[in-house]
Amino acid sequence: MSDRPTLLVTGGAGFIGVASAPELVTHFDVVALDNLHPQIHASGERPEGLHPDVRLVVGDVTDPAAWDALLDEVTPDVVLHLAAETGTGQSLEEATRHASVNVVGTTQMLDALHRHGVTPRRIVLTSSRAVYGEGAWRGEDGELSYPGQRDVAMLESGTWDFPGLEPVAMDARTVAPAVSVYGATKLAQEHIILAWAKSFGVEAVVLRLQNVYGPGQSLTNPYTGIMSLFCRMAMGGRSIPLYEDGDVRRDFVLIDDVAAAVVRAILTDTPPAGPVDIGSGEHQTIATAAELIAQRYGAPVPHVTGQFRNGDVRHAWAEIAPARDALGWAPRYDLRDGVARLASWIDEQPGVEPA
């Protein structure tokens, strides 16, 4: 029987869980709970990349029986809550599925911990920049306002930005949530965990992640991974299509940097007082990202299509100074380095078909 503390990772066989595991197993006995959903795990088997020292328990966070069976055997000292359905677009069509996993799955976890008399020292939640929706925009008078989600009429007219307004960085200290369906479920996770943790004397850390990409990301999930999709288009010699006018801004943060932030959130002696934003420290247009990928594969220049996806936000990037201060963390990779790492990994994967 190990005398090391136990870390329970929900969704631990997923992208972030696999990437974080090599460092986490040096500090904890790590137990991963994951349902191996076919949208992410096509084979339904343990991912090859999951560290061998991680004990994988196959079960669903929405199933109280799965929780009871797990907590009969495992008493976690720390919980890393990664399990979630993701995707703003998908959440518009499958709102019940997103709410069931993200909201009810979280409450089932907390009820089970209480039912088994388990009070972990800390819970770390990976939330999302989706909680901000379109976020705040600054007017010519310098004041912040919240224009809200762009409606279909605005998008169909090709009015991509809000006239007279400039977007600002997403910053948990100053920018209020303004959510999509998916964002609403992630914000609910935050509120539920923070309220429960405060009531039971548990430390809670919330990380609001920007667009995470990199080696290990699912190459089959159509609702995540625009960077891997672009790579598969370019490797097939296709010109990458750019939605809207190509000037959509995103904060692409490499999985290596996100995994480092997760580890810091678990290990730091003094947790942050509120949610912190995790990004790359820079923002790029979708066109810039596509151009780097096209150059990597020698593909044709990307082209603007004017298409749009209902529910997508126009611009999103993080103010990461609070994460630097609170966690002693900083991103190490810029977009060019990240694209190189992603493309090299994809090139090594067997049976990858051009998109």
Protein Blocks (a to p, Z undefined) as FASTA:
>chain_A
ZZbdcdddehklmmklmmmmmmmmmmbccddddehiaklmmnopacfklcfklccddddf
klmklmmmmmmmpccfbdcdfbccehjklmmmmmmlmmmmmmmmmmmmmmmmmmnopacf
bdcddddfklnmnopaddfkopacdebjadfklmmnopabaghiacddddfklmccdddf
klmmmmmmmmmmmmmmmmnopacddddddddedehiafkbmkgokllmmmmmmmnopacd
dehjlpaccddddfklmmmmmmmmmmpmbdcfbdcdddehpacdfklmmmmmmmmnopac
dddehiacehiafbdcddfklmmmmnopacfbdfklmmmmmmmmmmmpghiacZZ
